Amino acid sequence: MEKERRKRDVVIIGAGMAGLTAALYAGRSGLSVLVLESELVGGQIANAAGIENYPGFLSVGGSELISTVQNQAEKFGAVVNEFDAIVRVDLSAQPKIVETESAVYEAGAVILATGMKRRKLSLTEAARYEGRGIHYCELCDGQAYQGKKVAVIGGGNAAVDAAEYLSKLAAKLYLIQRSELRADAASVNRLRGHGNVEILLHTEPRALSGDKRLTAVTIFDRKAETAKELPLDAIFVNIGVEPNTALFADQVKTDKAGNIIAGEDCRTNLDGVFAAGDIRTKEVRQLTTAAADGTTAALGAVKYLRSLN
Ligand SMILES: Cc1cc2nc3c(=O)[nH]c(=O)nc-3n(C[C@H](O)[C@H](O)[C@H](O)COP(=O)(O)OP(=O)(O)OC[C@H]3O[C@@H](n4cnc5c(N)ncnc54)[C@H](O)[C@@H]3O)c2cc1C
């Protein structure tokens, strides 16, 4: 059966801070707006506990912050749909095509706000332990490991910050990094100040073990070329992020890391296609910059649609 064709002024892909802010601004400008989300609304911040650097709040939970922005967007008519996966996009067509499992949307403009996901541990058995000792979000899952033995894998600022956060909960905290640390010296010194922290450099995980849950990891010392088993209750993987561009990477220009190339005006190489939030090439990836991009992209879409008439 042929899918129903539906027209929308703007289709926004991704319902994180950038996408929802874009929905708020585009809806408030009187446009018909659809936001499509492949997982749960909220993106990376959905499960974060106390966010202390979003202006206007001394401390706010990610879900509370995001659901407020969603409510604001919906108040201005935007529709947020997290149950209709996108199967195809054609971004150079006019109107642009966004085909989901249930319909074909014809959109005047498209805002790409698909953000990032954490890079996964490349050991084949890692998927088996995901949520059972292998974790990717210390703020979401760290509390479960109070008084336990925990490791963070990675050596950048994000990994060192994660290790510092977890060192306050865990009885023992290992930071395992395959080469040298890349984090700034101040963060590393702060981490070293915790008596329960051990930093293992030139070391990498080679195998995971445990029956129903993770109980140990085999680590390999790359300099000494020796392996040993480390009893552990959890590993928090923090080895970088990957932009979510699989859906459209062959259509919009991206940089070497896969981020969509777009300037402060959020315009991509394609007319009427905007990139907002962490998915865009930029220096600072935060909630405030995601919200700023959502604003700019939406107002850019309004201007673009006006120019078509
Ligand atoms: C643990 C953690 C804590 C953080 N803490 C802070 C903090 O305290 N303060 C701060 O300012 N920043 C913080 N950040 C950074 C901040 O979360 C990000 O900068 C911000 O969430 C980026 O928003 P975004 O909308 O661009 O992307 P995301 O939040 O990544 O949202 C993108 C959305 O697009 C969806 N999506 C992806 N692919 C598709 C597809 N094909 N179809 C439909 N939908 C798709 C995703 O599921 C996701 O919901 C934190 C990040 C993490 C991971």
The ligand as a Tripos MOL2 file, in Angstrom:
@<TRIPOS>MOLECULE
LIG
   53    58     1     0     0
SMALL
NO_CHARGES

@<TRIPOS>ATOM
      1 C1         26.3640   12.5690   30.2190 C.3       1 LIG1
      2 C2         26.3180   13.9570   29.6170 C.ar      1 LIG1
      3 C3         26.2110   15.0500   30.4490 C.ar      1 LIG1
      4 C4         26.1810   16.3330   29.9110 C.ar      1 LIG1
      5 N1         26.0780   17.3880   30.7630 N.ar      1 LIG1
      6 C5         25.9620   18.6380   30.2550 C.ar      1 LIG1
      7 C6         25.7580   19.7460   31.1210 C.ar      1 LIG1
      8 O1         25.7120   19.6190   32.3460 O.2       1 LIG1
      9 N2         25.6330   20.9770   30.5560 N.ar      1 LIG1
     10 C7         25.6800   21.1730   29.2030 C.ar      1 LIG1
     11 O2         25.5140   22.3110   28.7510 O.2       1 LIG1
     12 N3         25.8690   20.1240   28.3550 N.ar      1 LIG1
     13 C8         26.0080   18.8810   28.8540 C.ar      1 LIG1
     14 N4         26.2170   17.8280   28.0020 N.ar      1 LIG1
     15 C9         26.2930   18.0940   26.5500 C.3       1 LIG1
     16 C10        24.8700   18.2890   26.0020 C.3       1 LIG1
     17 O3         24.0870   17.2100   26.4480 O.3       1 LIG1
     18 C11        24.8570   18.3480   24.4820 C.3       1 LIG1
     19 O4         25.6810   19.3900   24.0390 O.3       1 LIG1
     20 C12        23.4330   18.5920   23.9730 C.3       1 LIG1
     21 O5         22.5610   17.6290   24.5070 O.3       1 LIG1
     22 C13        23.3920   18.5290   22.4570 C.3       1 LIG1
     23 O6         22.0600   18.6090   22.0460 O.3       1 LIG1
     24 P1         21.6280   18.1960   20.5740 P.3       1 LIG1
     25 O7         20.1630   18.4360   20.4730 O.co2     1 LIG1
     26 O8         22.5100   18.8420   19.5880 O.co2     1 LIG1
     27 O9         21.9760   16.6540   20.4340 O.3       1 LIG1
     28 P2         21.4770   15.3680   21.2580 P.3       1 LIG1
     29 O10        21.2280   15.6840   22.6750 O.co2     1 LIG1
     30 O11        22.4800   14.3150   20.9200 O.co2     1 LIG1
     31 O12        20.0710   15.0070   20.5790 O.3       1 LIG1
     32 C14        20.0030   14.4670   19.2770 C.3       1 LIG1
     33 C15        18.7340   13.6650   19.1640 C.3       1 LIG1
     34 O13        18.5920   13.2050   17.8080 O.3       1 LIG1
     35 C16        18.1230   11.8740   17.8350 C.3       1 LIG1
     36 N5         18.4670   11.1850   16.5750 N.ar      1 LIG1
     37 C17        19.6790   10.7180   16.1900 C.ar      1 LIG1
     38 N6         19.5800   10.1160   14.9760 N.ar      1 LIG1
     39 C18        18.2790   10.2140   14.5980 C.ar      1 LIG1
     40 C19        17.5440    9.7860   13.4710 C.ar      1 LIG1
     41 N7         18.1240    9.1250   12.4560 N.pl3     1 LIG1
     42 N8         16.2120   10.0250   13.4150 N.ar      1 LIG1
     43 C20        15.6060   10.7030   14.4290 C.ar      1 LIG1
     44 N9         16.2350   11.1310   15.5470 N.ar      1 LIG1
     45 C21        17.5700   10.9010   15.6170 C.ar      1 LIG1
     46 C22        18.8140   11.2660   19.0380 C.3       1 LIG1
     47 O14        18.1410   10.0950   19.4820 O.3       1 LIG1
     48 C23        18.7220   12.4170   20.0420 C.3       1 LIG1
     49 O15        17.5490   12.3710   20.7990 O.3       1 LIG1
     50 C24        26.2590   16.5330   28.5030 C.ar      1 LIG1
     51 C25        26.3640   15.4260   27.6730 C.ar      1 LIG1
     52 C26        26.3890   14.1480   28.2100 C.ar      1 LIG1
     53 C27        26.5070   12.9590   27.2960 C.3       1 LIG1
@<TRIPOS>BOND
     1     1     2 1
     2     2     3 ar
     3     2    52 ar
     4     3     4 ar
     5     4     5 ar
     6     4    50 ar
     7     5     6 ar
     8     6     7 ar
     9     6    13 1
    10     7     8 2
    11     7     9 ar
    12     9    10 ar
    13    10    11 2
    14    10    12 ar
    15    12    13 ar
    16    13    14 ar
    17    14    15 1
    18    14    50 ar
    19    15    16 1
    20    16    17 1
    21    16    18 1
    22    18    19 1
    23    18    20 1
    24    20    21 1
    25    20    22 1
    26    22    23 1
    27    23    24 1
    28    24    25 2
    29    24    26 1
    30    24    27 1
    31    27    28 1
    32    28    29 2
    33    28    30 1
    34    28    31 1
    35    31    32 1
    36    32    33 1
    37    33    34 1
    38    33    48 1
    39    34    35 1
    40    35    36 1
    41    35    46 1
    42    36    37 ar
    43    36    45 ar
    44    37    38 ar
    45    38    39 ar
    46    39    40 ar
    47    39    45 ar
    48    40    41 1
    49    40    42 ar
    50    42    43 ar
    51    43    44 ar
    52    44    45 ar
    53    46    47 1
    54    46    48 1
    55    48    49 1
    56    50    51 ar
    57    51    52 ar
    58    52    53 1
@<TRIPOS>SUBSTRUCTURE
     1 LIG1         1 GROUP 0 **** ****
